[in-house]
Amino acid sequence: MIRVFGMFLILMVALHAAVDATAIRSADTRAKRDIQNVQVYEAILYAFKVDPKSPTFLTKGDRIFDAPRDAISVSSYSLVEQEFIYSDYKSSAAKKYSAYADVAGSYGAFSAAASMEVSHSSDSSLRTVRMDAVTKAVEHQVSSMHGFRSFPEEYLTENFRRAVDELTVEQIEERIGVFYARRMNLGAEVRKSYIMQASSDDTDSSVTAELKGEYGGRMLGASATAGVGISARESNENLDMRVEWSARGGDASIWLASSLEGDNVDSVVQEWRDSVNQNNLEPLDYELENLWELVKEVNPAKGAEFQAYLEAKWAEETNAFNPDHFYAPKEWCEHAGSFLYIYAGPSYDNLEDAKVACLDNPQCNGITQEPQNNNIYTLRVGPEIQAWSARGETSWTLCSAEVKWCKHNNSYLKSYSNEGTHFSSLTKAQRSCAKNSRCNGITREPHNNNRYTERVGPQLRRSSDGETSYTLC
């Protein structure tokens, strides 16, 4: 059984990974009372689909149950809370759902919605961290009870039964959903998310301090959409950060039209909370079950097919972003009285710009400063250092610790890490791979004139073409 009570509850109850919490509670009037409004009571009669655009990662699908009012419990609450949720490569946002649910493979359903990837253009081999600042207003809790909770298959609509028999598994996912709920909260939620490339020094406390320093104590910034988009991290301009903002329920325009600076944020939260009513409630926190269990009750073969389809899809989405190392600054070694042969690109007025350009240039293996040309810094091919400059030149190359490459016969690594680039010698390929953060090894292609190619991998695979691969031991 999958139980998703909102990301902040998952963190506090199951993993204790929330770095900080600020409760903004209105009067604690939790007296339970029946709610006769049909929209509230019917919320639990629907299936749910994964939705990357929703702050709760789920959206309502098609109605699948016909249950009487006395089979559904509806309680009323008055509660506003804010939580900060930290996720990293060991315990991603999606994995926290699965950890709390204790169902293997289910976290893959949320891998795209609760993404840990900064952007498709960012270096996908760098590990990331994610911080979610979540504010939500809870109005009601709805749950199934009695026979509806114990035997939900007895309350399925005729339309659902027909859909199971006539639709494909892909159509069931798209038109009906992938989960159903046993319990949920209703209200409104606003989420601001920060997904950033990470160094080995990043922790929940350091990231919290960085974001609070830049975006204020509640990590909201001067406005709801402040900072939204791709930018450099405040702590390290070499690392990318993506900021997202999303809202569901209540009147979201209140956030968009208001300044969040200083004490004004309290009045914005209160105004937004007051805007939540029976006409703009949204599901927030869930206790879910896999829909394929109900599909199996109608058509066992279709249910098994639906389960296999979703598990394969979720596994693929989980593996789509699989970073393997932290960002580490490149160290350069200075060689006085030396130069490198052959220009590899343009020249620069300062060393730092030249270093950045060299790292982005697969032909560049170092930098040579030319005193005879106004001390410009030039990109060079080299790679051998010529330590006999008569002009007083100075060169810089990446410092190289002694590394050892292991050879793997009849193997290959998937995906080119530097499309269109290949080498005639293993040494040149190794040097280029060492400077390419996406490269995890080299594969020699006997069917392509024995060329050496940089590969992403990182898993070695058996080759039927006599390929040979090399990885760092």
Buried (B, 14 or more C-beta within 10 A) or exposed (E): EBBBBBBBBBBBEBBEBBBBEEEBEBEEEEEEEEBEEEEBBBBBBBBBBBBBEBBBBBBBBBBBBEBEEEBBBBBBBBBBBBBBBBBBBEBBBBBBBBBBBEBEBBBBBBBBBBBBBBBEEBBBBBBBBBBBBBBBBBBBBBBBBEEBBEEBEEBBBEEBBEBBEEBEBEEBBBBBBBBBBBBBBBBBBBBBBBBBBBBEEBBBEBBBEBBBEBBBEBBBBBBBBBBBEEEEBBBBEEBBBBBBBBBBBBBBEBBEEBEBEEEEBEEBBBBBBEBBEEEBBBBBBBBBBBBBBBBBBBBEEBBBBBBEBBBEBBEEBBEEBBBEBBBEEBEBEEBEBBBBBEBBBEBBEEBEEBBEBBBEBBBBBBBBBBEEEEEBBBBBBBBEBBEEBEEEBBBBBBEEEEEEBEEBEBBBBEEBBBEEBBBEEBEBBBBBBBBBBBBBBBBBBEEEEEBBBBBBBBEBBEBEEEBBBBBEE
